[in-house]
Amino acid sequence: MVKKMKKKVLIVDDEKLIASRTSIILRAISYEIDTACDGKEGFEKYKSFEPDIVITDFSMPEFSGIELAKMIRNYEKETGKKPYIILATAIADTSDLGELENDGVDYLLKKPLDTRKLLNIIVNQPAYGE
């Protein structure tokens, strides 16, 4: 019997409570999790952990979530690995965030995170704007 590989998720958020809560939820359904507290650490962990999915906060020290997404997309040109990137934000009006799809973001998710919606996005990985 072939053992199915666990999907790997990297959570990048400077709010430790949010990162911890999200980690607990995803570990409970058998995802392998790693966390980082800012964009710089997130990029380093991305390179070593090689996640299938990245959930990143928009506003963080060092690099924003958008800057992190751009760095990952540039790095993937070397590796050929393309993770699904979810940008989480508490900003009410996201119209000022620009063309997130062009920045490498696959999905924009509003905070506070709705567990059911997050799980649906992770499982189904809809295209940007769906």
Secondary structure, DSSP 8 states (H G I E B T S, - for coil): -------EEEEE-S-HHHHHHHHHHHHHTT-EEEEESSHHHHHHHHHHH--SEEEEESS-SSS-HHHHHHHHHHHHHHH----EEEEEE--S-GGGG--TTTTT-SEEEESS--HHHHHHHHHH---TT-
